[in-house]
Amino acid sequence: GIWEAFNGSTTTVGGGFNVGLRDGSVSTALFDGAGTTLTAFNLFVGNGTGVGSTGTATFRNGATATLNGAFATNDAGSAVTIGDDDEGVGTLNIEGVGSRVETTNSTWFIGGSENEDGGTGTVNISAGGVGIASGRTWIGYRANAQGTLNVTGSGSRYDANGDFILVGFSGDGFLNIDDGGVVNGNGLILADEPGSAGSDITVDGAGSQFNLTQRLFIGDENDAPMTVSDGAVVNVASNFADPDVADRRLVIGRINSSNDSSLTVTGAGSAVNYFGGERISVGFQAGTAADRNKLHVLDGAVVRAFRTDAANPATQGFMVLGDESNGHGELLVDGAGSLVDVRYLDIGQANSASGSVTVSNGGEVQIAEFSEVGAGGDGDNFLTVEDVGSRYETGGDLSVAAGSSSLRVDGEMRIRDGGTVVTGGNGFIGRASTNVGRVDLGGPGAMATWDVAGNFYVSGSTNVSSSGGSQSSGSSTLNLLENGRLTVDGDFYLKDRGTINLTGGELIANDLIFLDFTGTNYTPVPTVNWDTGLIRYTE
């Protein structure tokens, strides 16, 4: 069947307006021109079983639809259903300035609905068209369903401020925001259920925006990728007054079935701005050491946590890699101009968790307070800063193998080939008694440096008056290689179970202090293996 409405005509339906309802039907509906309207309870496009049906509805050149379907629950009472039932295929096009499809009291289903499995649905919003959902938006709702929402071009917009957007619930969901398109919503979950493994999100091009007042979960119960590229911007948790902490998080890989989820932010002008005052979690409870969840910031892109109160530094969001038990996360900051800016950064925080950070090719990480490589997770935790121009800077302490006294925590930092680490507080290797910490500074290539404004402690805490401040098990090693320089403005403390291997590098400090406490737990004694290199006292 074919339906066409032009030039300000009005269509009013007391129930649902259906395009492609019967099995095997191929139907189209066109609403064209300013003032041309459809008012109905529901809009169904491509809703057939068996041999299926195909439907296409187009609103263009200022035509509008107002759909008043009653809201029952978050997954029922839909006013817009595009591509429903086993073999239904539906397409909704909203084209041109002034064109609009709006639900006043209900949800959108794009690819499947609460009725049956399957269905393929596509919504295209372009050239200034607008879609508005007063309830939840489901893209790829049921098993074997596939849903796609494309928002393309300056002025094109999809508003989902009534509830969450779910991209891939039990089926595959795809969200593409391109060339200046904008999507606004409360929160978003990507790959919510196990059947959503093929889902993804792309935000691409200058002027393209994805704005969320609440959470962003990438890989909730299945792995999925999200890409922000070529000058696009994503804003997360702008409603920082929300009392529910979980509603203000940015999470990549929430539970163990979402291994290898990723957020890639790439290209100059591309940015993810986090306003939630809580955490950016990479590997919340998901991943393995060989298959981590990933945040990649590349080629001049920026990921930044903003303060919720500009006058209060403690309201800036922080980042955790390997957040809770069995969480594993990876951060890569690569390329000149690439930046991550957070309040603090923990690498491997919980039991059986781990994290890895690489800063390379001129990338930069700025941390207002402290950072811990091996904060508490008993996995292997790494920080690598390499290449000229690459920088990892903390306003407070930097600890390699920080951990706790009851759990062995491994941490390793490598600074090489022109990489720079700047620490505004104290530096530590093996801060707690059971940890195993290692730092390799230098090697082939350009001079690599670590500058510490405070004191430096190898194998222990700031407690220098008793054995309680030294490791009773574990070990800590500082390897000063050729083209490596450690500069400490304060004193350098080498404690029991701590070793310096000097093979061409430099150690410059106010004073070098050996602390050798008695007892079987405090052996071996502080050790310096000096092959070649320099130790300089500035006191």
N, C-alpha and C positions, 0 to 999 in steps of 0.2 A: 504494500500500500504506500501511497504518497500523500503527504499533507503539506500544504504551502500556505503561509499567511504573510501578507505584505502591507506596507504603507499605513501603519497605524491601526491595523485590524486587531480585534480582541477575541481571544479564545478562552472560554471559561468552562471548566469541567468540575462536576461535583465530586468525582472520585479520582481515579488515576488516569493519566494520559500515557498510553502505551504505544511504543514504536518497536515493532517486531516482537509480537506477543506469542503468536502461534508457531507450532513446530514447522520448521522449514521456511518460514516467511522471510522475505527480504523487504524491509520497509525503511522509509525516510520521512523526516519531518523538518521543514524549513520555516523559520521565523525570521523575517528580514525587514529592517528599517526601524527608525526611531518611532516609538509609540506602539509598535507591534508587541502584544503581550500574550502570555499564557498564564492563567491562574488555575491551579489544580491542587488536589490533595497530594498526589505522588506523580513522579516521572519515572517510568520504566523504559529502558532502551536495551533491546536485545535480551529478551527474557523467555527462553524456550528450552524445552527438554527434548530428549530423544535425538532426532536429527538436527535439533537446534534451530535458532532463529538469528537473524542479523538485523540490527537496527542502528540507524544514524540520525541523531537530532542535532540541528545547527541553529544557533542564535547569533545573528550578525548585524552589523551596522546599526546598533542601538536597540535591538530587540531584547526583551526581558522575559524571565519566567519567575513567578512567585509560587512556592510550593509549601502548602500549609499542613502537611502530614503531622499527625500527633506524635509526640515523643513518648515512647513507652519505656524502654531502657536504653542503655548505651549501645546495645547490639540488636535492637528491634525498633519498629516504628519508623523505618526509613522513608524519607521523602524523595530521595534520588537514588536509584539503583541502575547501574550501568554494567551490562554483561552479567546476567544472572543465570543460574541453573547449569546443568552439565555441559551443554554445548552452545549456550547463548553467547553471542558476540555483540557488544554494544559500544558505540562511540558517541560522545557528546562534544560538540565544538562550540566554543564561546569566543566569537571573533569581533574585534573592533571596539573602539571607544564607545562607552554607553551600553554595550551588551552585557547582560548580567543574568545569572541563574542563582536564585537564593532560596534557601530553606528557612522558614521562620521558627520552626519548633521541632527539628528532627535532624537525622543523621544522613550522611552520604555513604553509599556502598559503591566502590569502583572495583569490579571484578569479584563476583560472588556476593551472597547475602546470607541472612540467617536461615534461609529456606532450604537450600540444597548445596551440595558440593559442586565445584567447578564454576565456570563462567569466565569470560575474558572481557574486561572493560577498559576503555581508554577515555580520558577527559583531556581535551586540548583547549587551553586558554591562551589566546594570542592577540597581538595588536591592540592591547588596551582593554580586553575583555576582563570580566570579574566573576568569580564564583564565591559564594558565601554560604558557610555551613554553620547553623546554630547549635548542632550537636557534634558527636564524634564523627571523624572521617576514617573509614576503613578502606585500605587499598590492598587488594589481594586477601579477601576475608576467609574463605573456606578452603579446605583441602582441594588441590588441583585447580584452584582459581588463579588468575593472573590479572592484576590491576596496574594501570599506569596513569599518573597525573603529570601532564606537561604544562608548565607555565612559562611562556616565551614572549619576550619583547617588552620594551619600556611601557609602563602603565598597566601591564597585565598583572592580575593579582588573584590570589586565593586566600580568603580569610576563614580560618577555622578556630575562632576565638571562643566558641562554645564549649570545646572539649579537646581531647587529644587527637592527634593524627597518628594512625598506626599504619606503617608502611611494611606490608608483609605480616599478616596475622597468622593464619594457618596455610595461606597460599603465598605466591610470590608477588611482591609489591615494588613499584618503581616510582620514584619522585624525581623529576627533572625540572630544574629552575634555570633558565638560560636567558642570556642577552637582555638583562634588565628586568626580568620577571621577579615578582615578590610573592612569598608565602608567609602569612602570619598565623600563629597558633599558640595555644596554651603550652602544650608540650608535645614531644614526638618520641615514639618508640619504633625502632627499625628492627625487623626480624623478631617479632614478639613470641611466636610459637614455633615448635620444631619443624613444621612444614614450610617454613619461609626462607629456606636456605639460599634461594636465588635472588633475594631482594637487594636493592641498593638505592642510594640517593646521590644525585649529582647537582651541585650548585656552581654554575659556570658563567663567567663573563662580568665585565664591569657593570655596576648597577644592579646586578642580581643580588637579592637578599632573602635570607631565611631568618625570621624573627620569632623567637619563642619567649613567652613570659615565664615558663617553667622549665622542666627537665628536658634533656636530650639524652636518650639511651640508644647507643649504636651496638646492635647485637645483644638482644635481651635474653632470648632462649635459643638463638641460632646465630651462626657467624654471618656477618654482612659488612660490606664496605660503604663508606661515605666519602665523597671527594668534593672539595671546595677549591675552585681553580680560576685563574685568569682574572683576578680582581674582584671575585664575588666575596660577600660578607655574610657571616652567620653570627647572630646575636642570641645568647642563651641565658635564660633565667633572669630576665630583666625585672620581673616582679620579685625582687629580693626580700620583700617583706613577708613572703609566704612563710607561715610558721612551720610547715612540713619540710624538714631538712632534705628528705629524699626527693622532694619535688623541685629542688634547686640544684641538682647535681648534673654534671656532664659525665656520662659513664660510657666507656668503650669496652665491651665484653663483660656482661653482668654476671652470668652464672656459667657453670662448667660446660654447657652445651654450645656456648657462643665463642669457642676458641677461634683465634685468628680473625676477629673483627678488627676493623681499621677505620681511622679517620685520617685522610691525606689532605693537607692544606698546601697548595702549591701556586707559586707565581706572585710577582710583585703586586701589591694591593689586595691580595687575598688575605682574609682574616677570619678568625674565630674569636669573638669577644665574649668572655664569661663574666656575668654580673652577680652570680649567686651567693658570693661570700662564703662558699663551702668548698667542695672538692671537684677537681677534674681527675677522674679515676680511670686509669688505663690498666685493665685486667682486675676488675673488682673481685670476682670469684671465678675467673675463667682463664683458660690458657694453659700451656705447658712451657717448660723452659725452651723447648725446641719449636714451639708454635705459639708465640706470644701474641696478645692483642697489641695493636700498634697505633701510635700517633706519630705521623710523619709531617714535618714542617719544612718545606722545600722552596728553594729558588726565590727567596725574598718574601715569603709569606710570614704571617704573624699569628701567634696564639697568645692572648693576653687575658689575665684575670684582673678585673677592675675592683676598686674598693666600693662597697655599698655606701660607705660614709667617707667622703673625700678627706675628712679631718682625722680619720681613725685608721691607722695602718693595719690593725688586726682584723679589719673587715674585708681585706683582699682575699680572694680565693687562693687555694693551694693545689698542689698536684701530688698524686700518689701513684706509683707504678708497682703493681703487685699489692693490691690494697688489703683484701681479707684473705682468709685461708684458701690456698690453691689458686690464688690470683697471680697472673704473670703478665707483665706489661713491658712495652718497648717504646722509647722516645728517640726519634732521629730528628736532629735540627741541622739541615745541610744547605749550604749556599750563602753567599754574601747577602746580608739584609734579613735573613731568616732569623726569627726571634721567638723565644718563649719567655714570658714575664709572669711570675707568680710570687706568692708570699713565701712559701717554703716548698721544698721538693723532697719527698721520701722515696727511696728506691728499695723496694722489697720490705713491706711493713709487717706482715703477719706470718704465722707458722705456715710452712710449706708454700710460701709466696716468694716471688723474685722479680727483679726489674733490671732493665738495661737501658743506658742512655749513651747516645753517640752524638757529639757535636763536631761537625766537620765542614771543610771548605768555606770557612768564614761565617758559619752559623754562630748564634749567640744565645745563651741562657742567662737571664737576669733574675736573681732570687733576693727578695727584700730581707729575709731573715736567714734561715739555716737550711742546710741540705745534709742528708745522711745516705750514704751508699751502703746498703745493708742496715736498714733502720730497725728491723726486727725479724724479717723473714729469713728462714733457715735455708733458703736456696742460694744460688750463686748470683751475686749482684755486681753490676759493672757500670763504670763511668769512663768513657773514652772521649778525650778532647784532642783533636788532631788537625793539623794543617794551619798554615799562616792565617791569622785573622780570626780563628775560632776562639771563643771565649766562654768561660763558665764562671760566673761571679755571684758570690753570696755576700749579703750585708752582715751576716753573723757567722756562726761556726760552720765548718765543713768537716764531717766525720766519715772516714772510710772504715766500715765495720763498726757501727755504733752499737746496735743491738741491746741485749739485756744480759744480766749475769747468769741467767738460768738456761739460755738457749744459745747454741753456737750459731753465729751469724758470719757469713763470708762476704767480704766486700773487696773489690779491686778497682783501682783507678789507674788509667794510663793517660799520660800527657806526652804528646810526641809531635815531632815535625812542625814546630811553630805554634802549637796549641798553647793557650794561656788560661790559667786558673787564678782567680783573685778571691781571697777570703778576707772579709772584713772583721771577723772575730778570730777564734782559735782554730788551729788545724789538729786533727786527730787521725791516727791509724790504730785500729784496735782499741776502741774506747772502753768497752766492757770486758770483764775478765775472761770470758769464754770465747771471744771472737777470733777470727783469723782475717787479718787485713793486710793488703799489699798495695803499694804504689810504685809504678814504674814511671820515672820521669826522665825523658830524653830518648836518645837513639838516633838513627840516621835522619838527615834532613836539617831543617832550621832549628834554632834554639827554642826549646820548650821551657815554660816557666810556671812556677807556682809561687805567688806572693801572698804572705800571711801577715795581717796587721797585728795580730795578738801573739800568744804563745803557741808552741807546737808540742804535742805529746805523742810519743810512740809507745804503744802497749800500756794504755791506762788513761785515767781521767785527770781532771785538774787537781785532784788530791795528791800532793807531793810530800805530805808529812808522815804518811803511814802506808803499810803494805796494802791496805784496802783500796788504794788508788791504782794498783798495778794489776796486770793480768795474772791469774792463778792457773790458767790453762790457755790454750790457743797460742797465737803468735802474731807478730806484726813485723812487716818487712818494708823498708824503704830502699829501693834501688835507684841510685843516682847515676844515670848513664851519661855517656858523651852527649853533649848538647842539651843537657838538662840542668836547670838551676832552681833551687829552692831558697827563697829569701824570707826570713822570719824577722819581723821588727822587734818581737819580744824574745823570750828565752826558748831554747830547744831542750826538751826533756826526753832522754832515752832511758826507758825503764826495763825491768826484768822482762825477759821473753821478747825483747825488741832487738832488731838487727838493722844496721845500715850497711849496704853494700855500695861502695864508692868506686865506680869504674869509669872515670872520666868526667863525672858531673861536678856540680858545685853546691855547697851548703853554706849559706851566709846567715848568721844569727847573732843576736846580742850576746848570748852566752850558750855554751853547750854543757848540760848538766846530766851526769849519769846517776841514776837511782837504783841501787842494788840492795833489795831487802832480803833478810835471811829467811830460811825456811825452804822445805823441799818444793813447795808450790811455786817458788819464785826463782827457779832455774830454768833455762840457762841465764847467765848474767847478761846485762846490756853489752852488745857486741857491735864493733865497727870493723868491717873487712875493707881495708883500704888498698886498692890496687893503684889507680891513678885518679887524680881529681884534686879538688880544693875544698878545705874547710876554713872559713874565715869568721873570726869573732869581731864584733863591732863595738863591744863595751869598752 
